[in-house]
Amino acid sequence: MNKELIVNVNPTEISIALCEDKVLVELNKEQCQTGFAVGDIYLGRVRKIMPGLNAAFVNIGHEKDAFIHYLDLGTQFPSLQKMVESQQPGKRGLRTETMKLEPALDKNGKISSYLQVGQSIMVQVAKEAISTKGPRLTSDISLAGRNVVLVPFSSKVFLSQKIRSADEKKRLKRIAAAVLPKNFGVIIRTAAMEAKDEDIEHDIQTQIDRWRKTVAAIRKNAESVPAQLMSEMSRANTIIRDSLNDSFSQIAVDDEAMYNEIRNYIKLIDPSMVKIVKLYKGNVPIFDNFDISKQIKSLFAKYVSLRRGAYLIIEHTEAMNVIDVNSGNRTKAEDNQEQTAMDVNLAAAKEIARQLRLRDLGGIVIIDFIDLHKAQNRQALYDEMVKLMATDKAKHTVLPLTKFGLMQITRQRVRPVAVESVSDVCPTCNGTGKIEPTVLLDKKIENQISFLTLDRGHKYIKLVVSPYVASYLRKGLWSLRRRWEWKYKARIRVVEDQSIGIIEVHYHDCKDNDLININK
């Protein structure tokens, strides 16, 4: 498989496209200088304790307070808090490798036993702010490198489940044990299987140095809580850290500063791959040059075409995502209907796995496949979906088809869906895609005029409506406007406004104050 990473840098955001064999499979957008990204570490202040939820809201500087559950404090929270308090001004700071660890957190405890309003705590962003929710936090701090994930206040060495060789496990555990100081644990990632001993040692030492700088930042920011203690690396470098291998053919960047940053990072982790980083200087926008812009536009489509007339319908709601598989105008002989359904379902499964990564759909995903009558076909479809989802780095679970032909997938979502961040709800239909019947509009307007004149006593009403509605209200000698004036003994003026929705109506008084606003 041939992979390419295309990076487009704008003044307000960085767009990173990951392509596999020229097909866009991931699109990441990183807002410049906004902060609050997954992995960032903050010194926050507890704002509110919620005993009913066994959770707390913490101010980390975001417009919405962040949320932390008791179980997200981590088993070593007492030791972490002891170290944070030791870094306050006037106190002698403790060092992680020499301090005595506190007893582990009780899994069945209460958050009010460990947190109080106004308390300063160290937290890490586990999930970015999505929709109306603030960031989700954890105090189970970890620092990710290319080969390892460092876990302070632990003494265990964990290995990726994908590492199966007994000899490789012994090698990796030996390397970690030789380098790790006391009170530091590590999770060894799958990428370490291909890494040299010195590269793993260097990675562990780099993460330890990052942790020490983070701890030192507590004392500097103790008087200015909330404050950021450590920022995760740029999204482009994060993707490179987690994905870079021999299958990458090029990394193209259209900004010289970002180009140098990526080159310098790759020099640290894999000097042999520096040559694939290229600075794009073409006159055509970089996404247009690599045929990515066209693929990005399909992100916002409700319908996704498959081969031979089949298609998907993707509906997004607050609670879940629903995908419907349709065979379209594809027809075959009646005795081949099962095979036709299987062919369409397999093609749909491949595209769905791509769309989940591309749109970064998370939460619950319900897929309505075309009905299959044979048990072996249903099992084969499930096995194929599991195989296709194996390349998805987000945590996920795929369940077998139900008796109704539905497949359920749960997928971790840690940042907003790409489509949500660039679209607004239609003010006319409020996101439903439907508007009230226009034949009832005149009755609705009359009801409001009745309320404003008879109940509120207004003698002048200015109706601000779309040109179509204005023409309808003025039509004829004995128009609706005139009839309402005579009926309600009030002056009614109709004003056109092309900027408002077709059934949107605004009611103003003689001073142009908005009396009532009807959008529904």
C-alpha positions, 0 to 999 in steps of 0.5 A, spaced: 500 500 500 502 506 497 501 512 503 502 519 502 501 525 507 499 532 504 499 538 509 496 544 507 497 550 512 493 556 512 493 562 517 487 559 521 488 552 520 492 546 518 489 541 514 492 534 514 490 529 508 492 521 509 491 518 502 492 510 501 493 509 493 491 516 492 484 515 496 483 519 501 482 515 508 483 521 513 482 528 514 485 532 520 484 539 521 488 543 526 486 550 528 492 554 529 493 557 537 486 554 539 489 549 544 485 544 548 488 538 543 488 531 546 494 529 550 495 537 552 496 537 560 494 543 564 494 545 571 486 546 572 482 548 578 476 545 580 469 549 579 464 544 581 463 537 585 457 533 582 456 527 587 450 524 583 455 523 577 461 522 582 465 527 577 467 534 577 467 540 573 474 543 572 476 550 569 482 549 564 481 555 560 476 553 555 470 557 554 466 551 557 468 547 564 471 540 562 469 534 565 472 529 569 469 522 572 472 519 579 474 513 575 478 518 570 482 520 576 487 514 575 489 509 581 495 513 582 492 520 583 494 521 590 501 520 588 500 525 583 496 530 587 502 530 592 507 531 587 503 537 585 502 540 592 509 539 593 511 544 587 507 550 590 511 556 592 514 556 598 514 548 598 520 543 597 518 540 590 518 532 590 522 528 584 517 523 581 523 517 582 525 519 589 518 520 592 514 515 596 508 513 592 501 514 596 496 508 596 492 507 590 485 510 589 479 505 591 475 504 585 469 504 589 470 511 592 467 518 592 470 524 588 469 528 594 474 524 598 479 527 593 477 533 590 474 540 593 472 546 590 478 551 588 483 545 588 489 545 583 489 539 579 494 536 574 489 533 568 490 531 561 485 532 555 482 525 553 477 528 549 476 535 545 470 539 546 464 536 542 458 540 540 455 543 547 460 539 551 466 541 554 473 537 554 473 530 557 479 530 562 483 524 565 489 525 571 491 518 569 497 522 565 501 518 560 506 521 555 506 518 548 512 517 543 513 513 537 515 506 540 513 507 548 508 511 552 511 513 559 506 512 565 509 516 571 507 513 578 507 506 575 512 500 575 510 496 570 512 494 563 506 493 559 506 490 551 502 491 545 497 485 544 500 485 537 507 483 539 506 475 539 514 473 539 516 471 546 523 473 544 521 480 542 517 480 549 523 479 553 528 484 549 523 489 549 522 488 557 529 488 558 531 494 554 525 498 558 527 495 565 535 498 564 532 505 562 526 506 567 527 510 573 523 508 579 516 510 579 516 510 572 512 505 568 511 504 560 507 501 555 511 498 549 507 500 542 507 495 536 512 500 532 517 498 537 518 491 534 522 494 528 526 499 532 533 498 535 535 498 542 538 505 542 532 508 539 527 505 544 532 507 550 532 514 547 524 514 546 524 513 553 529 518 555 525 523 551 519 522 554 522 522 561 525 529 560 518 531 557 515 529 564 520 533 568 519 539 564 512 538 565 513 538 573 517 544 573 512 548 569 507 547 575 511 551 580 512 557 574 504 557 573 502 556 580 499 563 581 496 563 574 491 557 574 488 555 569 495 554 565 497 549 560 503 545 562 505 541 556 502 541 549 502 535 545 506 535 538 502 538 532 497 533 529 501 532 523 507 530 527 502 525 531 500 522 525 507 521 522 509 518 529 504 513 529 503 511 522 510 512 519 513 506 515 516 504 509 509 504 505 510 512 505 512 514 499 512 522 500 510 527 505 508 534 501 507 540 505 506 547 502 509 551 508 516 552 509 516 552 517 512 546 517 516 543 512 522 544 517 518 542 523 516 535 520 523 534 517 527 535 524 522 531 527 523 525 522 530 526 523 529 524 530 525 518 529 527 515 522 533 519 519 532 514 513 525 517 511 527 524 511 528 524 503 520 523 502 519 530 505 518 535 500 516 542 500 510 543 495 511 550 491 506 549 485 501 555 483 495 550 484 493 549 491 496 543 494 490 539 495 487 541 488 494 538 485 493 531 489 486 531 487 484 531 494 479 537 494 474 533 490 474 527 495 473 532 501 467 535 498 464 528 498 465 528 506 459 533 506 454 529 501 449 525 504 449 520 499 455 516 497 456 512 490 458 505 490 460 501 484 455 499 479 449 503 481 449 501 489 450 507 494 450 509 501 446 514 505 449 516 511 445 520 517 448 523 523 445 525 529 447 527 536 446 520 539 448 516 533 450 515 526 446 511 521 448 508 514 443 505 509 446 500 504 442 500 497 443 496 491 440 502 487 438 500 480 443 494 480 439 487 478 440 480 477 436 474 475 432 472 481 436 466 483 442 470 484 439 475 489 443 472 495 449 473 491 447 480 489 446 482 496 452 479 498 456 483 493 453 490 494 454 489 502 462 487 501 463 493 497 459 497 502 463 494 508 469 497 504 467 504 503 463 504 510 470 502 513 473 508 509 468 513 511 468 512 518 475 514 518 474 519 513 469 523 517 471 521 524 464 518 525 464 516 533 459 513 538 454 508 536 454 507 528 448 502 526 449 499 519 443 497 515 445 492 510 441 488 505 438 482 508 442 476 507 438 469 508 444 464 508 448 464 515 455 463 512 454 469 508 452 473 514 458 471 518 463 472 512 460 479 512 461 480 519 469 477 518 470 482 512 468 488 516 472 486 522 478 485 517 477 492 514 476 495 521 483 493 523 487 498 520 483 503 524 487 506 530 481 509 534 478 504 539 472 500 536 468 494 537 464 490 531 458 486 533 455 481 528 449 482 524 442 482 528 436 478 525 434 484 522 440 485 518 443 491 522 450 491 524 452 495 530 459 498 531 462 503 537 467 507 535 471 512 539 470 519 538 476 524 541 475 530 537 469 533 533 466 530 526 469 534 520 463 535 517 460 539 524 466 544 524 464 547 517 457 547 517 451 550 521 444 548 522 439 551 516 435 557 520 429 555 516 428 548 517 432 547 523 436 541 521 430 537 519 430 538 512 423 540 512 418 546 513 411 547 515 406 547 509 406 554 506 398 553 506 398 554 513 402 560 513 397 566 512 393 563 518 399 563 522 401 570 521 394 572 522 394 569 529 400 573 531 397 579 529 391 577 533 395 576 539 399 583 538 393 587 537 388 584 541 392 582 547 398 586 547 394 593 544 399 594 538 396 599 533 402 598 528 405 592 525 411 591 520 411 584 517 418 583 514 417 577 510 420 574 503 419 577 497 414 571 495 410 572 501 410 579 501 407 578 494 402 573 496 399 578 502 399 584 497 395 580 492 388 583 489 384 589 491 382 586 497 388 583 499 390 579 506 393 585 509 387 590 508 383 585 510 387 584 517 387 592 517 380 592 517 379 586 522 384 588 527 383 596 527 391 596 526 396 599 521 399 593 517 405 594 513 409 589 509 416 589 507 420 585 503 427 582 505 431 577 500 436 575 506 430 571 510 427 564 509 421 563 505 417 562 511 420 566 516 416 572 519 419 578 523 414 583 527 416 590 528 413 596 531 414 603 529 421 604 532 423 597 528 423 593 535 422 586 534 416 584 537 416 577 536 420 572 532 417 566 528 422 561 525 417 555 526 
